Amino acid sequence: MVQTPIPSHILYPDSDGKPMAENTLQYRWIVRLVTNLKQLLKDQVAFVAGDLLWYPVRVERPPAPCQAPDAMVALGRPDGDRGSYKQWEEDNIAPQVVFEILSPSNTMSEMSAKQQFYERYGVLEMFFYDPESHDFWGFHRATAQDSLMLITPLHLPWVSPLLNIRFEMFADGLAVYHPDGKLFKEPGELFEERDKAQQERDRAAQERDEAAQERDRAFAKLRELGIDPETL
């Protein structure tokens, strides 16, 4: 008997039915990470997403193995909208970096299972942070065949070999910095900086236009006097 193929949306649903975050603190961290990572990698071929299901392998019957990292980076994959990250449709490139921001309901056994999943399917750098307790740990490796090396607050400050971002721990919690030393900011602060930079560019363009208009008026006056400004 020939079995009817299972539709893709049944094998690989775009939602796991779980909320993106359980509280505002966790949500702010997720949005901050995704926004700053997008800003960091905007001039590179890189895909950044938050709370997106990642399916590493194709299956014939559900359930398909998957995880939805709070933030993930897939270097070498173009930006763009996706319902999920199906690795076989992405040149078989696994996300190299993932972040998990813990909520009160998360357990260590759950995080351990996520770590094992990420290790099995090729993640090179993974970071776990509880913004309430300030617990932080991570793992990194150079290739998917290498063993994971533990990162703890004792190793901080620590710089990601892949992203060149810096992690530091202070009394009020974790801080993450861009390669230029600037702190990861709230999305609103980034938008304000972008708007300010655009205003400065607009003002400089206006000044150039005014200078060009003044030059044209001066040249016109010289020509009225029978003087060719090109010979001056």
Z-matrix of the N, CA and C atoms (Angstrom, degrees):
N
C 1 1.465
C 2 1.530 1 109.77
N 3 1.330 2 115.91 1 128.01
C 4 1.456 3 120.95 2 -179.15
C 5 1.526 4 109.23 3 -81.37
N 6 1.326 5 115.52 4 125.46
C 7 1.462 6 119.46 5 179.29
C 8 1.526 7 110.44 6 -82.57
N 9 1.316 8 115.81 7 139.77
C 10 1.457 9 121.26 8 176.99
C 11 1.523 10 109.25 9 -71.09
N 12 1.332 11 118.41 10 129.05
C 13 1.467 12 119.81 11 178.45
C 14 1.525 13 111.39 12 -57.16
N 15 1.311 14 115.46 13 140.69
C 16 1.464 15 120.64 14 179.13
C 17 1.529 16 108.56 15 -80.15
N 18 1.326 17 118.17 16 129.18
C 19 1.473 18 120.29 17 -179.32
C 20 1.524 19 111.60 18 -57.72
N 21 1.334 20 114.58 19 149.00
C 22 1.456 21 120.43 20 -177.51
C 23 1.524 22 112.08 21 -59.51
N 24 1.352 23 117.07 22 -37.88
C 25 1.464 24 118.51 23 -176.57
C 26 1.525 25 111.74 24 -70.30
N 27 1.339 26 116.60 25 -17.10
C 28 1.463 27 120.11 26 174.66
C 29 1.530 28 109.78 27 -84.25
N 30 1.337 29 116.02 28 -41.28
C 31 1.458 30 120.24 29 179.31
C 32 1.532 31 111.74 30 -69.11
N 33 1.336 32 115.12 31 -40.14
C 34 1.466 33 120.08 32 -173.26
C 35 1.536 34 110.04 33 -131.27
N 36 1.322 35 118.03 34 72.22
C 37 1.474 36 119.16 35 179.34
C 38 1.522 37 111.31 36 -63.65
N 39 1.321 38 115.74 37 151.24
C 40 1.463 39 120.86 38 -179.40
C 41 1.525 40 112.81 39 -83.50
N 42 1.325 41 117.61 40 -3.38
C 43 1.463 42 120.76 41 179.55
C 44 1.515 43 109.30 42 -140.57
N 45 1.329 44 115.05 43 143.28
C 46 1.459 45 119.79 44 175.12
C 47 1.520 46 111.76 45 -100.71
N 48 1.342 47 116.05 46 5.10
C 49 1.454 48 120.38 47 177.60
C 50 1.516 49 114.57 48 78.78
N 51 1.339 50 117.51 49 2.63
C 52 1.459 51 120.80 50 -178.49
C 53 1.530 52 109.69 51 -98.74
N 54 1.342 53 117.62 52 147.23
C 55 1.468 54 119.71 53 179.39
C 56 1.518 55 111.19 54 -69.81
N 57 1.325 56 115.68 55 153.02
C 58 1.458 57 120.40 56 178.08
C 59 1.518 58 111.04 57 -62.89
N 60 1.321 59 117.38 58 -39.17
C 61 1.463 60 121.57 59 -179.07
C 62 1.520 61 109.01 60 -149.56
N 63 1.332 62 115.90 61 156.85
C 64 1.458 63 120.89 62 -179.34
C 65 1.518 64 112.66 63 -100.55
N 66 1.326 65 117.36 64 -14.37
C 67 1.460 66 119.88 65 178.92
C 68 1.521 67 109.14 66 -153.72
N 69 1.313 68 115.91 67 169.91
C 70 1.461 69 120.12 68 -174.48
C 71 1.517 70 112.59 69 -69.00
N 72 1.346 71 117.46 70 -32.39
C 73 1.457 72 120.21 71 179.95
C 74 1.518 73 110.59 72 -65.21
N 75 1.321 74 116.82 73 -46.45
C 76 1.467 75 120.68 74 177.20
C 77 1.526 76 110.61 75 -62.44
N 78 1.323 77 116.82 76 -43.01
C 79 1.471 78 120.97 77 -179.34
C 80 1.525 79 110.84 78 -61.71
N 81 1.341 80 117.29 79 -43.58
C 82 1.463 81 120.72 80 -179.51
C 83 1.526 82 111.03 81 -61.56
N 84 1.326 83 116.37 82 -40.55
C 85 1.457 84 119.37 83 178.98
C 86 1.523 85 111.35 84 -64.57
N 87 1.326 86 116.56 85 -42.81
C 88 1.469 87 119.93 86 -179.35
C 89 1.525 88 110.41 87 -62.98
N 90 1.332 89 116.26 88 -47.52
C 91 1.462 90 120.24 89 -178.87
C 92 1.527 91 110.70 90 -64.95
N 93 1.329 92 116.67 91 -39.95
C 94 1.471 93 120.28 92 178.62
C 95 1.525 94 110.60 93 -61.24
N 96 1.325 95 116.95 94 -45.87
C 97 1.458 96 120.43 95 179.91
C 98 1.526 97 111.37 96 -61.17
N 99 1.326 98 116.43 97 -50.69
C 100 1.463 99 120.23 98 -176.65
C 101 1.528 100 110.60 99 -62.58
N 102 1.321 101 117.37 100 -44.67
C 103 1.466 102 121.35 101 -178.12
C 104 1.517 103 111.56 102 -63.22
N 105 1.332 104 116.55 103 -45.85
C 106 1.466 105 119.80 104 -178.34
C 107 1.522 106 111.88 105 -70.98
N 108 1.319 107 117.37 106 -36.16
C 109 1.460 108 119.61 107 177.41
C 110 1.524 109 110.90 108 -65.75
N 111 1.329 110 116.95 109 -39.56
C 112 1.458 111 120.05 110 175.93
C 113 1.531 112 110.57 111 -62.12
N 114 1.329 113 116.17 112 -42.15
C 115 1.454 114 120.37 113 178.44
C 116 1.527 115 110.54 114 -64.06
N 117 1.327 116 116.23 115 -42.11
C 118 1.460 117 121.57 116 -179.35
C 119 1.522 118 111.76 117 -61.09
N 120 1.337 119 117.02 118 -39.39
C 121 1.462 120 121.76 119 -171.24
C 122 1.523 121 113.37 120 -106.20
N 123 1.330 122 117.75 121 15.77
C 124 1.464 123 120.97 122 -173.09
C 125 1.522 124 112.70 123 -63.55
N 126 1.323 125 118.25 124 -24.58
C 127 1.462 126 120.66 125 -179.19
C 128 1.535 127 112.06 126 -99.89
N 129 1.324 128 116.27 127 9.03
C 130 1.459 129 120.78 128 179.20
C 131 1.527 130 109.86 129 -116.96
N 132 1.329 131 115.94 130 163.73
C 133 1.459 132 120.25 131 172.32
C 134 1.524 133 106.65 132 -81.12
N 135 1.318 134 116.04 133 101.04
C 136 1.457 135 120.55 134 -175.59
C 137 1.527 136 109.26 135 -157.03
N 138 1.309 137 114.98 136 144.09
C 139 1.460 138 121.81 137 177.93
C 140 1.524 139 108.30 138 -112.95
N 141 1.317 140 115.40 139 125.45
C 142 1.466 141 121.91 140 179.22
C 143 1.520 142 108.23 141 -121.89
N 144 1.322 143 116.59 142 134.50
C 145 1.465 144 119.82 143 -178.88
C 146 1.515 145 109.91 144 -148.18
N 147 1.319 146 114.66 145 158.56
C 148 1.453 147 121.28 146 175.27
C 149 1.513 148 110.35 147 -124.23
N 150 1.338 149 115.52 148 132.97
C 151 1.464 150 121.99 149 176.19
C 152 1.527 151 112.29 150 56.00
N 153 1.321 152 116.47 151 40.27
C 154 1.464 153 122.04 152 178.59
C 155 1.522 154 108.80 153 -106.16
N 156 1.333 155 116.60 154 132.22
C 157 1.456 156 120.05 155 179.25
C 158 1.522 157 110.57 156 -66.48
N 159 1.309 158 114.96 157 131.93
C 160 1.471 159 122.56 158 177.37
C 161 1.521 160 108.02 159 -113.29
N 162 1.340 161 114.40 160 120.32
C 163 1.462 162 121.44 161 176.07
C 164 1.528 163 108.15 162 -106.70
N 165 1.318 164 118.70 163 109.33
C 166 1.466 165 119.91 164 -175.42
C 167 1.524 166 114.59 165 -79.09
N 168 1.337 167 118.32 166 -25.95
C 169 1.463 168 120.45 167 -175.89
C 170 1.520 169 110.76 168 -138.08
N 171 1.331 170 115.93 169 153.38
C 172 1.460 171 121.82 170 175.33
C 173 1.524 172 109.31 171 -80.60
N 174 1.318 173 115.08 172 148.22
C 175 1.464 174 120.68 173 178.15
C 176 1.524 175 109.06 174 -134.59
N 177 1.315 176 116.12 175 164.90
C 178 1.458 177 120.79 176 176.37
C 179 1.515 178 111.97 177 -101.24
N 180 1.336 179 116.24 178 -25.66
C 181 1.454 180 120.57 179 -179.53
C 182 1.527 181 108.17 180 -132.54
N 183 1.319 182 117.81 181 144.35
C 184 1.465 183 119.27 182 176.07
C 185 1.527 184 110.02 183 -73.95
N 186 1.334 185 117.94 184 159.19
C 187 1.461 186 126.27 185 3.20
C 188 1.528 187 112.52 186 -87.94
N 189 1.313 188 116.28 187 144.21
C 190 1.459 189 121.35 188 175.73
C 191 1.521 190 108.98 189 -84.04
N 192 1.332 191 117.97 190 137.87
C 193 1.469 192 119.38 191 176.61
C 194 1.527 193 109.88 192 -62.66
N 195 1.317 194 115.60 193 134.86
C 196 1.469 195 119.35 194 -178.56
C 197 1.521 196 109.92 195 -160.45
N 198 1.300 197 114.68 196 160.85
C 199 1.455 198 123.89 197 170.81
C 200 1.518 199 107.65 198 -146.18
N 201 1.328 200 115.30 199 156.51
C 202 1.468 201 121.08 200 176.72
C 203 1.522 202 108.16 201 -123.43
N 204 1.331 203 117.69 202 85.09
C 205 1.470 204 119.61 203 179.39
C 206 1.525 205 110.92 204 -57.85
N 207 1.323 206 115.65 205 147.31
C 208 1.465 207 118.20 206 177.43
C 209 1.521 208 110.90 207 -62.19
N 210 1.311 209 116.81 208 -33.08
C 211 1.472 210 121.87 209 172.33
C 212 1.519 211 107.36 210 -149.10
N 213 1.323 212 116.37 211 142.16
C 214 1.459 213 119.24 212 178.42
C 215 1.516 214 110.04 213 -145.92
N 216 1.337 215 114.36 214 152.71
C 217 1.459 216 122.25 215 179.80
C 218 1.519 217 108.59 216 -127.98
N 219 1.328 218 116.07 217 126.86
C 220 1.465 219 121.70 218 174.87
C 221 1.521 220 107.60 219 -117.95
N 222 1.322 221 116.54 220 97.58
C 223 1.455 222 121.50 221 178.42
C 224 1.521 223 109.41 222 -71.25
N 225 1.338 224 115.65 223 138.86
C 226 1.455 225 119.88 224 -179.03
C 227 1.508 226 114.26 225 91.73
N 228 1.338 227 117.46 226 -1.79
C 229 1.452 228 121.28 227 176.82
C 230 1.530 229 108.84 228 -113.88
N 231 1.329 230 117.94 229 137.75
C 232 1.462 231 120.36 230 -175.44
C 233 1.523 232 112.48 231 -70.49
N 234 1.314 233 114.46 232 151.91
C 235 1.460 234 121.16 233 174.04
C 236 1.526 235 108.87 234 -65.85
N 237 1.307 236 116.40 235 160.91
C 238 1.458 237 119.90 236 178.55
C 239 1.510 238 111.17 237 146.90
N 240 1.338 239 115.26 238 168.15
C 241 1.460 240 120.68 239 -177.55
C 242 1.527 241 110.78 240 -79.88
N 243 1.325 242 115.28 241 141.05
C 244 1.457 243 122.52 242 176.60
C 245 1.523 244 108.67 243 -145.16
N 246 1.314 245 115.98 244 145.66
C 247 1.458 246 119.35 245 173.37
C 248 1.509 247 111.56 246 -78.73
N 249 1.331 248 115.88 247 -29.12
C 250 1.457 249 123.92 248 175.37
C 251 1.520 250 106.83 249 -161.07
N 252 1.323 251 115.82 250 169.24
C 253 1.460 252 120.52 251 179.21
C 254 1.519 253 107.73 252 -105.29
N 255 1.340 254 115.64 253 96.89
C 256 1.462 255 121.71 254 177.27
C 257 1.522 256 107.50 255 -92.31
N 258 1.299 257 116.35 256 110.00
C 259 1.460 258 121.20 257 -167.94
C 260 1.521 259 112.76 258 -60.88
N 261 1.325 260 118.42 259 -35.27
C 262 1.468 261 120.80 260 -179.01
C 263 1.530 262 111.64 261 -68.90
N 264 1.342 263 117.35 262 -14.75
C 265 1.459 264 120.88 263 175.32
C 266 1.535 265 111.27 264 -96.25
N 267 1.330 266 116.55 265 2.45
C 268 1.462 267 122.47 266 -176.11
C 269 1.528 268 110.70 267 -120.75
N 270 1.342 269 116.04 268 41.42
C 271 1.473 270 121.50 269 -177.44
C 272 1.526 271 111.64 270 56.15
N 273 1.328 272 115.07 271 26.49
C 274 1.473 273 122.69 272 -179.98
C 275 1.530 274 112.05 273 56.70
N 276 1.330 275 116.10 274 32.25
C 277 1.464 276 121.05 275 177.48
C 278 1.523 277 108.92 276 -92.98
N 279 1.320 278 116.27 277 117.72
C 280 1.461 279 120.83 278 176.51
C 281 1.526 280 109.78 279 -79.00
N 282 1.329 281 118.39 280 149.74
C 283 1.465 282 118.92 281 170.94
C 284 1.530 283 109.46 282 -55.52
N 285 1.309 284 116.69 283 130.74
C 286 1.464 285 119.73 284 -178.43
C 287 1.528 286 112.35 285 -85.40
N 288 1.337 287 116.71 286 -26.51
C 289 1.466 288 120.74 287 -176.19
C 290 1.527 289 109.02 288 -131.68
N 291 1.335 290 116.64 289 133.35
C 292 1.461 291 120.82 290 176.46
C 293 1.524 292 109.17 291 -134.93
N 294 1.335 293 115.02 292 152.40
C 295 1.457 294 122.82 293 176.98
C 296 1.523 295 108.94 294 -127.38
N 297 1.315 296 115.50 295 140.93
C 298 1.460 297 121.55 296 172.75
C 299 1.528 298 108.29 297 -125.79
N 300 1.329 299 115.76 298 122.41
C 301 1.458 300 121.67 299 175.98
C 302 1.528 301 107.08 300 -103.11
N 303 1.318 302 116.49 301 115.69
C 304 1.457 303 120.61 302 -172.60
C 305 1.515 304 112.02 303 -75.59
N 306 1.328 305 114.76 304 145.55
C 307 1.457 306 122.56 305 173.94
C 308 1.529 307 107.86 306 -113.17
N 309 1.332 308 118.73 307 168.48
C 310 1.467 309 120.77 308 -177.95
C 311 1.521 310 114.37 309 -57.18
N 312 1.325 311 118.03 310 -27.93
C 313 1.458 312 119.80 311 -176.69
C 314 1.530 313 113.28 312 -85.19
N 315 1.323 314 117.11 313 -12.07
C 316 1.462 315 119.44 314 -179.87
C 317 1.535 316 110.97 315 -69.33
N 318 1.324 317 115.80 316 143.73
C 319 1.457 318 121.43 317 178.97
C 320 1.524 319 109.55 318 -115.80
N 321 1.327 320 114.79 319 161.97
C 322 1.455 321 119.07 320 178.41
C 323 1.522 322 111.48 321 -66.19
N 324 1.330 323 117.11 322 -33.70
C 325 1.463 324 119.49 323 177.70
C 326 1.526 325 110.44 324 -65.36
N 327 1.336 326 116.44 325 -36.20
C 328 1.463 327 120.50 326 177.21
C 329 1.521 328 110.52 327 -65.75
N 330 1.332 329 116.71 328 -43.89
C 331 1.459 330 119.97 329 179.14
C 332 1.524 331 111.07 330 -66.85
N 333 1.333 332 116.49 331 -35.59
C 334 1.460 333 120.03 332 177.33
C 335 1.526 334 110.67 333 -63.62
N 336 1.332 335 116.68 334 -39.94
C 337 1.464 336 120.43 335 178.26
C 338 1.528 337 110.38 336 -65.20
N 339 1.333 338 117.13 337 -40.15
C 340 1.469 339 120.33 338 177.43
C 341 1.525 340 110.11 339 -63.52
N 342 1.332 341 116.05 340 -43.09
C 343 1.464 342 119.56 341 179.27
C 344 1.520 343 110.71 342 -59.10
N 345 1.327 344 116.83 343 -45.05
C 346 1.466 345 120.33 344 -179.79
C 347 1.523 346 111.13 345 -63.78
N 348 1.332 347 116.72 346 -38.98
C 349 1.468 348 120.92 347 177.58
C 350 1.523 349 109.91 348 -61.81
N 351 1.339 350 116.52 349 -49.82
C 352 1.462 351 120.36 350 -178.08
C 353 1.528 352 111.02 351 -63.39
N 354 1.317 353 116.43 352 -39.03
C 355 1.459 354 119.29 353 178.40
C 356 1.527 355 110.54 354 -64.88
N 357 1.317 356 116.51 355 -43.31
C 358 1.471 357 120.84 356 -177.02
C 359 1.517 358 112.01 357 -64.46
N 360 1.335 359 117.09 358 -38.28
C 361 1.458 360 119.85 359 -172.07
C 362 1.526 361 114.22 360 -102.08
N 363 1.328 362 117.19 361 17.69
C 364 1.461 363 119.03 362 163.41
C 365 1.507 364 118.40 363 101.82
N 366 1.337 365 119.24 364 6.58
C 367 1.466 366 119.87 365 177.63
C 368 1.528 367 109.53 366 -64.98
N 369 1.308 368 116.81 367 137.83
C 370 1.463 369 121.73 368 -177.52
C 371 1.527 370 112.72 369 -97.75
N 372 1.327 371 116.37 370 -30.43
C 373 1.469 372 120.12 371 178.33
C 374 1.529 373 108.27 372 -137.30
N 375 1.327 374 116.36 373 130.21
C 376 1.471 375 120.85 374 177.67
C 377 1.516 376 108.71 375 -136.48
N 378 1.334 377 115.27 376 138.97
C 379 1.451 378 120.94 377 -176.04
C 380 1.525 379 109.55 378 -131.29
N 381 1.330 380 115.60 379 136.30
C 382 1.455 381 122.37 380 -179.79
C 383 1.522 382 108.13 381 -123.95
N 384 1.345 383 116.62 382 131.09
C 385 1.469 384 119.59 383 -178.01
C 386 1.519 385 110.36 384 -144.59
N 387 1.333 386 115.03 385 132.67
C 388 1.465 387 122.33 386 174.26
C 389 1.519 388 107.38 387 -104.60
N 390 1.335 389 118.86 388 107.30
C 391 1.468 390 120.38 389 -175.02
C 392 1.531 391 113.44 390 -71.33
N 393 1.321 392 118.04 391 -11.54
C 394 1.462 393 119.82 392 177.85
C 395 1.527 394 111.31 393 -89.01
N 396 1.329 395 116.85 394 -46.86
C 397 1.463 396 119.99 395 -179.55
C 398 1.529 397 112.55 396 -90.69
N 399 1.361 398 116.64 397 -13.47
C 400 1.463 399 124.37 398 -176.69
C 401 1.530 400 112.47 399 68.71
N 402 1.329 401 116.74 400 16.13
C 403 1.463 402 119.26 401 173.72
C 404 1.529 403 109.26 402 -67.71
N 405 1.319 404 115.45 403 134.09
C 406 1.457 405 120.80 404 -178.64
C 407 1.521 406 109.55 405 -142.14
N 408 1.310 407 115.98 406 136.95
C 409 1.461 408 121.15 407 169.96
C 410 1.532 409 108.31 408 -155.78
N 411 1.303 410 114.90 409 163.22
C 412 1.455 411 119.64 410 179.45
C 413 1.515 412 110.58 411 -159.13
N 414 1.326 413 114.72 412 176.82
C 415 1.460 414 121.75 413 178.22
C 416 1.524 415 108.02 414 -143.05
N 417 1.318 416 115.60 415 149.68
C 418 1.462 417 119.06 416 175.90
C 419 1.509 418 109.47 417 -148.25
N 420 1.320 419 115.32 418 158.82
C 421 1.454 420 123.13 419 176.11
C 422 1.519 421 107.75 420 -157.82
N 423 1.321 422 116.40 421 159.11
C 424 1.463 423 120.29 422 -176.85
C 425 1.518 424 111.31 423 -79.42
N 426 1.339 425 117.65 424 -38.90
C 427 1.456 426 122.16 425 179.28
C 428 1.518 427 108.96 426 -136.17
N 429 1.321 428 116.21 427 165.12
C 430 1.460 429 121.02 428 -179.07
C 431 1.523 430 112.10 429 -66.67
N 432 1.324 431 117.83 430 -15.76
C 433 1.461 432 120.72 431 179.53
C 434 1.527 433 112.12 432 -88.51
N 435 1.331 434 117.13 433 -12.68
C 436 1.461 435 120.74 434 -178.52
C 437 1.518 436 111.47 435 -81.10
N 438 1.334 437 115.71 436 162.82
C 439 1.461 438 121.01 437 173.66
C 440 1.520 439 109.59 438 -79.59
N 441 1.331 440 116.18 439 148.89
C 442 1.455 441 121.01 440 178.91
C 443 1.523 442 110.85 441 -74.07
N 444 1.331 443 114.90 442 139.80
C 445 1.461 444 121.68 443 175.71
C 446 1.521 445 108.60 444 -107.22
N 447 1.319 446 116.27 445 130.90
C 448 1.461 447 121.82 446 -176.03
C 449 1.528 448 111.43 447 -75.69
N 450 1.333 449 115.31 448 141.11
C 451 1.459 450 122.63 449 173.21
C 452 1.526 451 107.07 450 -120.51
N 453 1.307 452 118.42 451 126.51
C 454 1.458 453 123.05 452 177.75
C 455 1.529 454 108.61 453 -128.34
N 456 1.327 455 118.15 454 173.02
C 457 1.468 456 119.31 455 176.17
C 458 1.527 457 113.37 456 -55.81
N 459 1.340 458 117.52 457 -23.13
C 460 1.466 459 120.37 458 177.73
C 461 1.522 460 111.59 459 -68.35
N 462 1.342 461 116.54 460 -21.60
C 463 1.464 462 120.85 461 179.80
C 464 1.530 463 112.16 462 -90.30
N 465 1.322 464 117.20 463 -6.47
C 466 1.461 465 120.53 464 -176.18
C 467 1.519 466 110.26 465 -85.13
N 468 1.352 467 117.94 466 147.69
C 469 1.468 468 126.65 467 1.02
C 470 1.526 469 111.82 468 -68.68
N 471 1.324 470 114.72 469 146.75
C 472 1.466 471 122.28 470 -177.82
C 473 1.514 472 108.54 471 -139.12
N 474 1.337 473 116.52 472 138.82
C 475 1.459 474 122.07 473 -177.72
C 476 1.524 475 109.49 474 -110.97
N 477 1.321 476 116.39 475 129.01
C 478 1.460 477 122.32 476 178.08
C 479 1.524 478 110.21 477 -66.34
N 480 1.345 479 118.26 478 122.99
C 481 1.467 480 119.53 479 177.36
C 482 1.529 481 113.04 480 -62.91
N 483 1.331 482 117.35 481 -29.91
C 484 1.461 483 120.59 482 -176.90
C 485 1.524 484 112.49 483 -82.57
N 486 1.310 485 117.61 484 -44.16
C 487 1.467 486 121.37 485 -173.34
C 488 1.521 487 113.09 486 -104.15
N 489 1.335 488 116.71 487 -15.17
C 490 1.465 489 121.90 488 -178.72
C 491 1.526 490 112.40 489 63.71
N 492 1.330 491 117.16 490 22.52
C 493 1.455 492 120.36 491 174.01
C 494 1.525 493 109.18 492 -90.75
N 495 1.327 494 116.71 493 151.64
C 496 1.467 495 121.40 494 -174.40
C 497 1.531 496 110.68 495 -111.28
N 498 1.316 497 115.84 496 136.69
C 499 1.454 498 122.76 497 177.20
C 500 1.532 499 108.92 498 -108.69
N 501 1.330 500 116.28 499 132.58
C 502 1.459 501 121.59 500 174.64
C 503 1.517 502 108.76 501 -137.12
N 504 1.327 503 116.26 502 151.30
C 505 1.457 504 121.02 503 178.98
C 506 1.514 505 109.41 504 -116.68
N 507 1.338 506 115.16 505 130.11
C 508 1.453 507 121.64 506 177.48
C 509 1.529 508 109.23 507 -122.74
N 510 1.306 509 116.33 508 177.26
C 511 1.460 510 120.43 509 -178.20
C 512 1.523 511 111.69 510 -60.52
N 513 1.330 512 117.01 511 -31.01
C 514 1.464 513 120.25 512 -179.10
C 515 1.524 514 112.30 513 -95.99
N 516 1.327 515 118.09 514 10.81
C 517 1.454 516 119.87 515 172.80
C 518 1.514 517 114.20 516 122.16
N 519 1.321 518 114.52 517 -170.37
C 520 1.462 519 122.73 518 -176.02
C 521 1.525 520 111.27 519 -75.76
N 522 1.316 521 115.55 520 142.63
C 523 1.462 522 122.14 521 172.63
C 524 1.520 523 108.03 522 -126.53
N 525 1.330 524 116.21 523 138.96
C 526 1.464 525 122.29 524 179.00
C 527 1.520 526 107.88 525 -121.93
N 528 1.336 527 115.86 526 135.67
C 529 1.458 528 120.94 527 -174.20
C 530 1.523 529 111.11 528 -122.35
N 531 1.326 530 114.77 529 144.90
C 532 1.459 531 121.78 530 171.89
C 533 1.534 532 109.64 531 -68.33
N 534 1.337 533 117.25 532 162.66
C 535 1.465 534 119.79 533 178.13
C 536 1.527 535 113.83 534 -55.89
N 537 1.329 536 117.84 535 -27.90
C 538 1.468 537 120.44 536 179.27
C 539 1.518 538 112.69 537 -83.58
N 540 1.338 539 116.74 538 4.37
C 541 1.456 540 120.39 539 177.03
C 542 1.519 541 114.90 540 92.62
N 543 1.330 542 117.65 541 -3.92
C 544 1.458 543 120.38 542 179.83
C 545 1.528 544 110.31 543 -80.56
N 546 1.314 545 114.63 544 138.87
C 547 1.462 546 120.89 545 -179.41
C 548 1.525 547 111.37 546 -67.50
N 549 1.344 548 116.78 547 142.13
C 550 1.462 549 120.25 548 170.24
C 551 1.530 550 107.42 549 -57.01
N 552 1.325 551 116.66 550 125.17
C 553 1.461 552 121.03 551 -174.31
C 554 1.521 553 111.38 552 -108.35
N 555 1.333 554 114.20 553 165.42
C 556 1.454 555 119.95 554 173.96
C 557 1.532 556 108.17 555 -66.20
N 558 1.344 557 117.57 556 149.87
C 559 1.471 558 119.79 557 -179.30
C 560 1.521 559 113.15 558 -52.93
N 561 1.332 560 117.76 559 -39.75
C 562 1.458 561 120.57 560 -179.20
C 563 1.519 562 112.10 561 -61.33
N 564 1.343 563 116.48 562 -37.46
C 565 1.460 564 120.06 563 178.58
C 566 1.520 565 111.05 564 -68.00
N 567 1.340 566 116.36 565 -38.71
C 568 1.465 567 119.78 566 177.56
C 569 1.514 568 111.17 567 -64.11
N 570 1.342 569 116.74 568 -40.76
C 571 1.462 570 120.41 569 179.37
C 572 1.520 571 110.66 570 -65.61
N 573 1.353 572 116.90 571 -38.08
C 574 1.460 573 120.25 572 178.22
C 575 1.526 574 110.12 573 -63.55
N 576 1.349 575 116.62 574 -42.51
C 577 1.466 576 120.18 575 178.15
C 578 1.520 577 110.66 576 -62.86
N 579 1.333 578 116.39 577 -42.11
C 580 1.464 579 120.63 578 179.98
C 581 1.521 580 110.04 579 -63.28
N 582 1.344 581 117.08 580 -43.62
C 583 1.466 582 120.73 581 -179.88
C 584 1.527 583 111.01 582 -65.11
N 585 1.344 584 115.97 583 -39.89
C 586 1.465 585 119.50 584 179.41
C 587 1.518 586 110.42 585 -64.41
N 588 1.343 587 116.34 586 -42.73
C 589 1.467 588 119.93 587 179.09
C 590 1.527 589 110.66 588 -63.07
N 591 1.340 590 116.75 589 -39.07
C 592 1.456 591 120.02 590 179.04
C 593 1.524 592 110.56 591 -66.66
N 594 1.332 593 116.83 592 -40.02
C 595 1.463 594 120.38 593 177.54
C 596 1.530 595 110.90 594 -61.50
N 597 1.346 596 115.96 595 -40.52
C 598 1.470 597 119.30 596 178.71
C 599 1.527 598 111.07 597 -65.97
N 600 1.336 599 116.55 598 -38.58
C 601 1.464 600 119.56 599 177.16
C 602 1.519 601 110.59 600 -66.10
N 603 1.324 602 116.63 601 -40.52
C 604 1.463 603 120.36 602 178.80
C 605 1.523 604 110.82 603 -64.29
N 606 1.348 605 116.48 604 -40.57
C 607 1.462 606 119.84 605 -179.63
C 608 1.532 607 110.57 606 -66.37
N 609 1.344 608 116.46 607 -40.72
C 610 1.468 609 119.75 608 178.54
C 611 1.526 610 110.41 609 -64.43
N 612 1.331 611 117.49 610 -39.21
C 613 1.464 612 121.01 611 179.01
C 614 1.525 613 110.51 612 -65.49
N 615 1.338 614 116.08 613 -39.84
C 616 1.463 615 120.01 614 178.56
C 617 1.522 616 110.81 615 -63.95
N 618 1.334 617 116.22 616 -41.07
C 619 1.467 618 119.95 617 179.44
C 620 1.528 619 110.39 618 -64.74
N 621 1.342 620 117.15 619 -38.82
C 622 1.466 621 119.91 620 177.62
C 623 1.519 622 110.71 621 -65.01
N 624 1.333 623 117.02 622 -39.36
C 625 1.464 624 120.65 623 179.63
C 626 1.530 625 110.48 624 -65.56
N 627 1.336 626 116.16 625 -42.06
C 628 1.462 627 120.03 626 -179.74
C 629 1.521 628 110.37 627 -65.42
N 630 1.347 629 116.68 628 -39.00
C 631 1.464 630 120.05 629 179.02
C 632 1.529 631 110.25 630 -66.08
N 633 1.334 632 116.84 631 -39.22
C 634 1.466 633 120.49 632 179.31
C 635 1.525 634 110.50 633 -66.22
N 636 1.345 635 116.35 634 -40.01
C 637 1.466 636 119.87 635 178.91
C 638 1.526 637 110.62 636 -64.98
N 639 1.336 638 116.91 637 -40.52
C 640 1.465 639 121.13 638 179.07
C 641 1.533 640 110.65 639 -64.54
N 642 1.353 641 115.91 640 -39.83
C 643 1.459 642 120.14 641 177.96
C 644 1.520 643 110.66 642 -63.94
N 645 1.361 644 116.29 643 -42.88
C 646 1.464 645 119.65 644 -179.32
C 647 1.524 646 110.89 645 -63.52
N 648 1.349 647 117.08 646 -38.26
C 649 1.475 648 119.73 647 178.56
C 650 1.528 649 110.39 648 -65.62
N 651 1.342 650 115.80 649 -39.98
C 652 1.471 651 118.99 650 179.60
C 653 1.525 652 110.84 651 -65.71
N 654 1.324 653 116.63 652 -41.24
C 655 1.466 654 120.25 653 178.95
C 656 1.525 655 110.27 654 -64.33
N 657 1.336 656 116.27 655 -39.54
C 658 1.459 657 119.96 656 -179.88
C 659 1.530 658 110.28 657 -63.55
N 660 1.326 659 115.70 658 -39.85
C 661 1.463 660 119.67 659 179.10
C 662 1.527 661 110.88 660 -64.37
N 663 1.320 662 116.34 661 -41.38
C 664 1.472 663 119.96 662 178.78
C 665 1.526 664 110.60 663 -62.34
N 666 1.337 665 116.87 664 -41.29
C 667 1.464 666 119.60 665 -179.71
C 668 1.524 667 110.71 666 -65.06
N 669 1.355 668 117.95 667 -34.94
C 670 1.468 669 120.89 668 176.28
C 671 1.524 670 110.31 669 -61.42
N 672 1.328 671 115.70 670 -31.46
C 673 1.458 672 120.46 671 -179.73
C 674 1.527 673 112.19 672 -87.03
N 675 1.334 674 115.58 673 4.75
C 676 1.469 675 120.33 674 178.38
C 677 1.510 676 113.71 675 81.56
N 678 1.313 677 116.41 676 17.72
C 679 1.474 678 121.15 677 -179.63
C 680 1.518 679 109.82 678 -106.91
N 681 1.329 680 116.54 679 127.40
C 682 1.455 681 120.85 680 178.09
C 683 1.529 682 107.77 681 -84.89
N 684 1.342 683 118.82 682 112.30
C 685 1.490 684 120.07 683 -177.72
C 686 1.523 685 112.36 684 -63.81
N 687 1.329 686 118.11 685 -20.14
C 688 1.469 687 119.63 686 -179.08
C 689 1.533 688 111.39 687 -70.66
N 690 1.354 689 116.44 688 -19.41
C 691 1.465 690 118.67 689 -179.21
C 692 1.502 691 112.34 690 -90.80
N 693 1.310 692 116.89 691 -3.92
C 694 1.468 693 119.77 692 -177.44
C 695 1.517 694 111.34 693 -82.85
